[in-house]
């Protein structure tokens, strides 16, 4: 997998390079400032881009802006955005541009190597990967919404779905059967007014689209 990395912290940047190359991926370009990001993405057209939200020169949202611009110029470009803290507005803006091939993780998640690599590969494959803390923020922000009608277990299932997990993984995580998860998924779709689909990727995109919409309202 061909990867472009944009991260201003030299130690973290080199750590990502080492981690991804050790996992068999090819780093085709690295960027340490905001203005370097777009040329690298346009020149190399990677399989996935890993971008820090805040980068020089202003340390505001240069990485996020680059991600949005890149996806506009290279439709379908998979982007995994990294952030030091939960920036709910950034996650909402990223999701608002389309939920296919999008990831938003906190940097602490990189230390969980298997989870990080799984998230990267899921995003590169056109899937989604949202940090659990980001999902929780999106789920709890809105009041008086259909989300309030969900039971605690249904909310747990929705959170894991939004993170990009399939029924088997959700069942293992919650220590329940896949049949129980299938039932909860059906209830979630019914209560949120979403078309019932158990086809994996499509159902996650539907939920994320809903979450993106409610977080912006």
N, C-alpha and C positions, 0 to 999 in steps of 0.2 A: 504494500500500500504506500502510495506517494503522499508525503505529508509536508505542509508548510507550517512552521512554528513562529508565532509572534509573541515575544515575551521580553520585557525590558530587564528583568532581574537575571543577571548573568548566571548565577548559580542554578536557579530554577530552569532557565533555558537550556543549559548544558545537561542538567539532570533529565529533562524531557527528551533531549536528543539521545542520550545514553539509553534511557528506558525504552524508547520506541525502536531504536536500531537493534537493541538486544532482543526485542520481540519480533524482529524480522522485517520491520518497516523501513522505508527509504525516506530520509529527510532531504527534500529537494531544495529547500531554502529556509533561512531563518531571518527574522526581522526583530530589531530591538527598539524601533521607534515607529510611531504611527504612520508617518509618510512613506516608510519602507514597505508597508504591508500590501497595498494594492498592486504596486509593480511586481512584487513577488508572486502574488496570486494570479495576476493576468499573464505573466511570463510562463509560469509552470503549470497552471491549471491542475492543481493537486487533486488527489482522491478525497482528501479531507484537510481542513485548516484548523489549527489549534491556536486560538487568539486570546490574549489577555484583554480584559475590558479596558483598563486604564493604562495608557502608555505615554511616553514622552511625545511631544514637548509639554503638553499641558496636564497630563495625568487626569484627564476627565473621562471621556468615553471614546477615545480614538479607536480602540480595538473593536468596540461594538459598531461604530460608524463604518469601519472598514468591512466588517462582516456583512452589514446590511447592503453596502454599496457593491460588494463582491457578489452577493447573491442576486443583485439586480442585473449585474453585467454578465455573470456566469450562472444562468438559471439552474437551480438544482445543486449548486455547490454545497457539499456537506460542511458544516461549520460547528465546531465545539468551542464555546466561549468559556473562559475561566475567569472567576472573580474571587477577590479576597473575602468579600462579605456578600450577604444576600442583598442584591439590588433588585427589588421587585419590579421597579419601573423598567429596568434594562431587560429583564426576562420577558416582561409583557411586550415590549417593543420588538424583541427578537421573534417571539412567537407570532406577533401580529403580521410578520412578513411571510408566514407559512411555516407549518410544523414538520415538513418532511426534511430529513437530514439536518436536524437541529439539536444541539446539546448545550446545556448551561449547567456547569458544575462549579462548586466551590473548590479553591485550590487545595484545601485539606484533603479532598477526595483523591488527589494524585497519589498520596501516600498509601492508599489501598490499591495496590498495583493491579490486581486482577479485576477489580471493579472498574478502574479507570480504563484499562485496555478493552474491557467488554463494552463500556460506554462508547469509546472511540470507534470501535468496529461497528457498533450498532448505528451510530450516526453516519459513518461512511457508507453503510448499506442502505441509507435512506430512512433509517429509523429515528427514534428520539431518545434522549437521555437527559432527564432533568434531575438535579440534585434534590434529594428528599427534603432538605430545608426550603428550597425554592418552591416545591410542590405544596408544602405545608403553608407557606406564605400566600400562595395563590388561592388555596382552598379556604383559608380563614379570613381573607381580606373582605369579601363581600358578605353583607348581612341581608337577611330577608330574601334569600335566593333559593332556588330548588335544592341547592346543596344542603340546606338546613333540614330537608326531609330525609336525608340519608341516615341510616343507623350507624353507630360507631364502626361496626364491622364493614359495612358498605363503604364508608369513608376510607378505611384502611385499604380495601381492595382498590378503590379509585386512585388513591395515592400511588400504590404500586403499579397500577396500570399506566398512570401518567408518567412514571419514571421509565416506562418502556418494558416492563416485565410481562412474560406470558403467563398463562394460567398455571402451568406446572411450577414455575418459580414462585408465584404468589401462594400456591398451596403449600409449598415447602416452607416459605417464610412465615406463614400464619399457622402452620401445623394443622391444616385442614385438608379435606379431600379435594381433588380437582372438580368433582361434581358439585361440591359446595361452592367453590369459586365460580363455576359456570352459573350457578343460580344467583349469586351475589352480583355478578356482572350484568345479568339480565335485569335485575332489580334496579341497578344503577342507571342503565340506559333508559328504563321505563320512567324513572323519577326525573331524569334530566331531559326527557323528551328527545332522546337521540335514537336514531334507527338501530335496532338490535343487530349487531354483527359480531361474530366470534372469530373473525378472520385475522386475528393478531394485529398486524400493523394498522389496518384501517380503523379498528376500534380505538387504538391509542391516539391516532390522529384526530378522531372525532372528539375524544375527551379533551385533548390538548387544545383543540380549536375552541371548545366550549370554555375551558379555563382561561384562555387568552382573551376571549370576548368578555367574560365576566370581570376579569382583572382590570380591563380598560374602562369599564362602565362607570 
